[in-house]
Amino acid sequence: MVHVKFVPIIVVVFVLLAVSIGLWLWTPDKSRSILQAKYLNAPGDIVEILGTHLHVRDSGAKTSPAIILLHGFGSSLQTWDAWASVLQNDHRVVRFDLPGSGLSEPDPTGDYTDARTLALIGALMDRLQIDQASVIGNSIGGRIAWKFAAEYPQRVRKLVLISPDGFASAGFGYGDKHTVPASIKLMRYFLPKTLVRQSIASAYGNPSALTEETLDRYYDLMRAPGVRQAMIERMEQTVLLDPEPLLRKISAPTLLVWGEKDALIPFGNADDYLRDIRDARLVSFPELGHVPQEEAPALSVQPVQSFLAQ
């Protein structure tokens, strides 16, 4: 009799404990209006392109040579703040949040493939009446940048690739659909700030360079409505193909920028790009990681300025 009563009590305690932990870890979305009040410069920066609403910033003289800046996975256009403040002195600087990133709403088509993103870039350039631009991309944004340069060579003046994605890492094959672990999918519901801190800090050569302001921005914008689901869908829809044929099509002069302490995409991959892109050169930084534009913007923008001015 005692045993029969004791088991339900243990079950109830366990359930209550599990629910309490779940409620403690549960990470709700943040209101889009609150996020826009903090991170949107002007209402007109939300632009409809091919049926989706993109957060776009367009600075510098409209008559200056144009630059398109493409951020990496889980990031936003603010990753370029420091670079943009310098580059806009001599260029028209256009940067935007990829669909389902930052303040850009999730794509209503549900299509987060590179092909869809390439189409959005072309349509945005048309909307802004930009025939040709230099394209700069970091990480996944780098992969999108070199694909755009390969597919639309007439629209790309110069190409800057910062720790670009594109070559399969060990254990992954070309043509394979990416399997997103269940633990990653849980971020739709649970996103402790400590985990976000660890993830972002791993992109820095010197993790102490990650500021609280930058961490807060990442954490806030990852909690925009629909962003976490869009991140998962982008991962699920990513299929890497052998990059060599496309890289060999690139005719634009190309600058590779890489932190030698990159823990996300190996610095050694730079040799592959130098081999396959006909007019490519490399600038590396021994003490920096995956996001030199954030970690040491004043240092890392200098070779980019020189390259664009040549």
RASULMO-V268696 format. One record per run of one state. SS is the DSSP state (helix for helix, strand for strand, loop for the rest). FROM is the first residue (numbers start at 1). TO is the last residue. If there is no record, write none. Layout:
<<SS,FROM,TO> <SS,FROM,TO>>
//
This chain:
<<loop,1,1> <helix,2,25> <strand,26,26> <loop,27,29> <strand,30,30> <loop,31,31> <helix,32,39> <loop,40,42> <helix,43,45> <strand,46,49> <loop,50,51> <strand,52,59> <loop,60,64> <strand,65,70> <loop,71,76> <helix,77,87> <loop,88,90> <strand,91,96> <loop,97,113> <helix,114,127> <loop,128,132> <strand,133,138> <loop,139,139> <helix,140,151> <loop,152,152> <helix,153,155> <strand,156,162> <loop,163,176> <strand,177,177> <loop,178,181> <helix,182,188> <loop,189,189> <strand,190,190> <loop,191,192> <helix,193,201> <loop,202,206> <helix,207,209> <loop,210,211> <helix,212,222> <loop,223,223> <strand,224,224> <loop,225,226> <helix,227,236> <loop,237,238> <strand,239,239> <loop,240,243> <helix,244,247> <loop,248,252> <strand,253,259> <loop,260,266> <helix,267,276> <loop,277,279> <strand,280,285> <loop,286,291> <helix,292,295> <loop,296,296> <helix,297,309> <loop,310,310>>
//
